[in-house]
Amino acid sequence: MINQVYISYGSNMGDLKANINQALALLAADPKIQIERQSAAFNDPQKYQMINELIAQQKRPLYRGVNDQYHLSASALVFKNNQLLMVRHPYLQQWLLPAGHIELSETPGQTALRELLEETGLVGEQAQLMDANLIAIPENPVKKQAAHMHIDCRYLITAKEQPSTSAELPNRWVAQDAAPVEFQPYFKLQ
């Protein structure tokens, strides 16, 4: 099993940035993670270093409404019977991971668990950081949002079998060959 990398937070944005940077450094440098994920396409130390540097360069907190160029987000990777859980994004009209913006009072792991519950109705039991990505978000005139980038922390989550609430978004379980190419490497995590 891959080492567990958790992100915690302190009382301010500086603490959150420091903890995300620390987690990214662990993803990039931990030899055990490198060995266990050597064939995974998402194991990219240069990418983690670039994201780490980008976070360090930001003068404003990475929350929507505060920083108009970069937002922190978190995604949930949930598997069942060799299938990945995906949701239909209401604006982009694409099948994506359950995900959303990190709120001021949350850690990225807490965000991934919250978004999983809100978007699918499933309760997550654990959140393990597996990857981080930069995602280009197009302009959304409906919400009056300019194009921006998400710094997305992706978490492997164990979900309970039964949904606890109704889902906000359409969702489905997708086999690897039917998943968007971007998400196919994550099937190695099962």
N, C-alpha and C positions, 0 to 999 in steps of 0.2 A: 504494500500500500504506500502511496506517496506520502511524504512528510506532511503533517498538517501545518499550514501557514495561515495564521489568523491575524486580522488587523484589529487593533483596539484603538480607542481614541481617548484623548484627554479633554480638557475643558475648553480648548480653543482650536481654531483652524490650523495653527502651527503644529499642534500635537497630532492632528489628523494627517497633515501632510508628511510629518516625520514618520508616522507609523506606516503610511502607504509606501513611502520611500524605502523604509526598512523591509517591508514585505516584498517589494519589487526586487530589492537587492538580494533577498533570500531566494526568490524564484530564479534570479539570474546566476547566482553563485553557488548555491548549495550543491555539492557534488552528488549527494544521494538523490536529489531531485533530477539532476542531469542524467545520472545513470538510469534511473527508473523511467524517465521520459525521453530517452535519447532518440527514439523514433517518432516522437510526437511533433507534428508540424508547428504546434503553438509554443514549443519550448525555445524561445528566442531571446537569449541574454541581451543582444544589441537592442532589441525592441524595448525590453524592460529598462535598460539604461537610458534610452531616449525619453521614455515616459517619465522616468525618475527625474531627469534633467528638466523636462518641460514643467513638471509640478514645482520643482525648486525655483524656476524662473518667474512663476506667477506672483504678482504683487497683490492681487485681490483674491479673496476666498473663491473656491471653485464650485460655488453653488449657483443654481439658476436664479436670476433676479439680481445677482451681485456681480457676476462675471459673465459678460456677454459673448466671450470667445470660447471658454472651456467650462464644462460642467462635469462633476464627478457623478458616475452612475454605477450601478451594480446589476449583474445578471445572474440568473439561476440556471444551472445545468442539472436537470433531473432526468434520470433514466429509469425505465421499467421494461423488463422483457426485451432487452436490446433495442429499445426505442427511446428517443429524446422527446421531452415535452416542449412543445412550441405554442406560441400564441399568435394570433392574427393582429398585427399592429393596425390600429384604427386609421391613422393618417397615411402611413407608408404603404398600407395594403400588402404587406409581406408577412410571411411566417418567420418569426424571430423568437429569441429566448425571452421568457418573462424577465422584465427589467424595468428600472426606473431611476430617477434622480435620488441621490443621497441627501437626506434632510439634515438640518443642523444638529439634531439630537441623536443621530444614528451613526453607527459604524457601517462600513460598506457591507459587511456580512449581515447585519440586521436589515439593511435595505433589501438585499437579495431575498431574505426570508419574508419580509413584508410584501414585496412585489409578487412573490410566488403565491402568497395567500390571497392578495387582492385580485390578481389577474386570473388565477386558476381555481381558487378555493382550496388548494392543498396546503397543509401545514408542514413546514420543513422542520427537521429535527437537528440538523447540523449544517454548517456552512464552512466549506474548506476552499480557500483561495487556490485557483488553478491557473489563472491566466489574467492578463490585463491587456487592453487594446485601446487604440485610438479609433473612434468611429466618427465619420463625417455625417452630420445631421443636416438635411436640407432645410431651406427656409420653409416655415409653416405660416402662411398668411392668415389662416383661420385663427391661430393663437397669437398672431402678430409677433412671431419669433424669427429672428434672423438666422441664417445658417451659422452653425457653430460645431464644435467638436466635443465628443464625450470621451472622457478618460474612464473606461469601463473596467471594473473589477469583476471577473467571472468566477463564480463559486459553484463547486460541486455540492449538491444538497441531497440529503436523504429525506424523502417525503413520506408521510403516513399514507396508508392505502386509501382511506376514505376522505373525500373533501369535507371540510368543516363548514364551508359557506359556499354560496353560489359564485361562479366566476364572473368577473367583469368583462372578460374578453373571450372570444371563441378560442378554443385550444384543442390540440390533438397530439397524439403520440406518433412520431415519425421514425421510420427505419433509416439506417444510415444511407442507403442508396437513394432515398427520397428527400433527404435533408439538404438544405442549401450547402454548397461546397464549403463555405466558411466554417460550418459547424461539424463537418464530417470528421476532422481529426479528433474531436472530443470523444468520439465513441471508444477510443482507446482507454478511456478512464474507467470503463465499466469493469 
